[in-house]
Amino acid sequence: MGIPTPSGPVPLTTHAQSAKALLCRALTPVNADLLRQLPALKLVVSVSTGANHVDKAECRRRGIAVTNAGNAYSEDVADLAVGLFLDVNRKISAAYVRRGLWSSKGDYPLGSKIGGKRVGIVGLGSIGYEVAKRLEAFGCIISYSSRREKPSLSYPFYSNVCELAANNDALIICCALTDQTRHMINKEVLSALGKYGVVVNIGRGAIIDEKEMVKCLVNGEIRGAGLDVFENEPHIPKELVEMDNVVLSPHKGVYTLESLKRGSELMIANLEAFFSNKPLVTPAMDD
């Protein structure tokens, strides 16, 4: 038995019996089997913002605290979301010049203006709010759906994500993956978004029903997609790779020097707080 990783289980050492804290990445599932091997564990420190890889119910039952990266990555992930949205609309990464298409095919295919677009944010947490602020500066009209309405904000709120899709030109997925949000963006939602709609996902791949999204893209039922996350990473449906109206990114939203530095500092701060019997900086057990 050991710690499960994408490359196979890593054996636990003799320190497993006395380990008080566990540092983990999003690729390491922290489940009941692993927790049974760590009887003294009292803290799980996830270096990612999402903590869906941690069985928080089991941690709660065992009296184990869980922390995540909090807002450390929010700005850089929001930057990527906006970049994907721009790219899908303006076809920046199509490499028209580099591929020799300017000389062989002539004028560049028309893109779509960003200003004036109605953009629905799915999950207006710290990342979603940063996305909204950036797109407002482009002249986009923002609305959102979230676990609860935020009265302090002026953006229109939709409790139903299908209604949000029907009233927007694009959806940007920023929420966490939970049992409630898995495949939340389904055929019905994509159909409501419509043939001129764009979907951008920087949350988790499984929030979108990927098979249905592929069908919608192939059949022209939505206009395009910008994706940093996928349902079965690193495996990506070949249809997505082959389509010019789909922009793909290898789950790199947090990968800047600045984000990694902030994340490391926050991880250390949580460990120091725990071993000093002080309140944790970014507890992730509130849902």
Secondary structure as the mmCIF struct_conf table of DSSP 4:
data_model
#
loop_
_struct_conf.conf_type_id
_struct_conf.id
_struct_conf.beg_label_comp_id
_struct_conf.beg_label_asym_id
_struct_conf.beg_label_seq_id
_struct_conf.end_label_comp_id
_struct_conf.end_label_asym_id
_struct_conf.end_label_seq_id
STRN STRN1 GLY A 2 ILE A 3
TURN_TY1_P TURN_TY1_P1 PRO A 6 SER A 7
HELX_LH_PP_P HELX_LH_PP_P1 PRO A 9 PRO A 9
STRN STRN2 VAL A 10 PRO A 11
HELX_LH_PP_P HELX_LH_PP_P2 LEU A 12 LEU A 12
HELX_RH_3T_P HELX_RH_3T_P1 THR A 14 GLN A 17
TURN_TY1_P TURN_TY1_P2 SER A 18 SER A 18
STRN STRN3 ALA A 21 CYS A 24
TURN_TY1_P TURN_TY1_P3 ALA A 26 LEU A 27
BEND BEND1 THR A 28 THR A 28
STRN STRN4 VAL A 30 VAL A 30
HELX_RH_AL_P HELX_RH_AL_P1 ALA A 32 ARG A 36
TURN_TY1_P TURN_TY1_P4 GLN A 37 GLN A 37
TURN_TY1_P TURN_TY1_P5 PRO A 39 ALA A 40
STRN STRN5 LEU A 43 SER A 46
BEND BEND2 VAL A 47 THR A 49
TURN_TY1_P TURN_TY1_P6 ASN A 52 HIS A 53
STRN STRN6 VAL A 54 VAL A 54
HELX_RH_AL_P HELX_RH_AL_P2 LYS A 56 ARG A 62
TURN_TY1_P TURN_TY1_P7 GLY A 63 GLY A 63
STRN STRN7 ALA A 65 THR A 67
TURN_TY1_P TURN_TY1_P8 GLY A 70 TYR A 73
HELX_RH_AL_P HELX_RH_AL_P3 SER A 74 ARG A 90
HELX_RH_3T_P HELX_RH_3T_P2 ILE A 92 ALA A 94
TURN_TY1_P TURN_TY1_P9 TYR A 96 GLY A 100
HELX_RH_AL_P HELX_RH_AL_P4 LEU A 101 LYS A 105
BEND BEND3 ASP A 107 ASP A 107
HELX_LH_PP_P HELX_LH_PP_P3 TYR A 108 LEU A 110
TURN_TY1_P TURN_TY1_P10 GLY A 115 GLY A 116
STRN STRN8 ARG A 118 VAL A 122
BEND BEND4 GLY A 125 GLY A 125
HELX_RH_AL_P HELX_RH_AL_P5 SER A 126 ALA A 137
TURN_TY1_P TURN_TY1_P11 PHE A 138 GLY A 139
HELX_LH_PP_P HELX_LH_PP_P4 CYS A 140 CYS A 140
STRN STRN9 ILE A 141 SER A 145
BEND BEND5 ARG A 147 ARG A 148
TURN_TY1_P TURN_TY1_P12 PRO A 151 SER A 152
BEND BEND6 LEU A 153 LEU A 153
BEND BEND7 TYR A 155 TYR A 155
STRN STRN10 PHE A 157 PHE A 157
BEND BEND8 SER A 159 ASN A 160
HELX_RH_AL_P HELX_RH_AL_P6 VAL A 161 ALA A 166
TURN_TY1_P TURN_TY1_P13 ASN A 167 ASN A 167
BEND BEND9 ASP A 169 ASP A 169
STRN STRN11 ALA A 170 ILE A 173
HELX_LH_PP_P HELX_LH_PP_P5 CYS A 175 LEU A 177
TURN_TY1_P TURN_TY1_P14 ASP A 179 HIS A 183
STRN STRN12 ILE A 185 ILE A 185
HELX_RH_AL_P HELX_RH_AL_P7 LYS A 187 LEU A 193
TURN_TY1_P TURN_TY1_P15 LYS A 195 TYR A 196
STRN STRN13 VAL A 198 ASN A 201
BEND BEND10 GLY A 203 GLY A 203
HELX_RH_3T_P HELX_RH_3T_P3 GLY A 205 ILE A 207
STRN STRN14 ILE A 208 ILE A 208
HELX_RH_AL_P HELX_RH_AL_P8 GLU A 210 VAL A 218
TURN_TY1_P TURN_TY1_P16 ASN A 219 GLY A 220
BEND BEND11 GLU A 221 ILE A 222
STRN STRN15 GLY A 224 LEU A 227
BEND BEND12 ASP A 228 ASP A 228
TURN_TY1_P TURN_TY1_P17 GLU A 231 GLU A 231
STRN STRN16 ASN A 232 ASN A 232
TURN_TY1_P TURN_TY1_P18 GLU A 233 PRO A 234
STRN STRN17 HIS A 235 HIS A 235
HELX_RH_AL_P HELX_RH_AL_P9 LYS A 238 GLU A 242
TURN_TY1_P TURN_TY1_P19 ASP A 244 ASN A 245
STRN STRN18 VAL A 246 LEU A 248
BEND BEND13 HIS A 251 HIS A 251
TURN_TY1_P TURN_TY1_P20 GLY A 253 VAL A 254
BEND BEND14 THR A 256 THR A 256
HELX_RH_AL_P HELX_RH_AL_P10 LEU A 257 PHE A 275
TURN_TY1_P TURN_TY1_P21 SER A 276 ASN A 277
BEND BEND15 VAL A 281 THR A 282
STRN STRN19 PRO A 283 PRO A 283
#
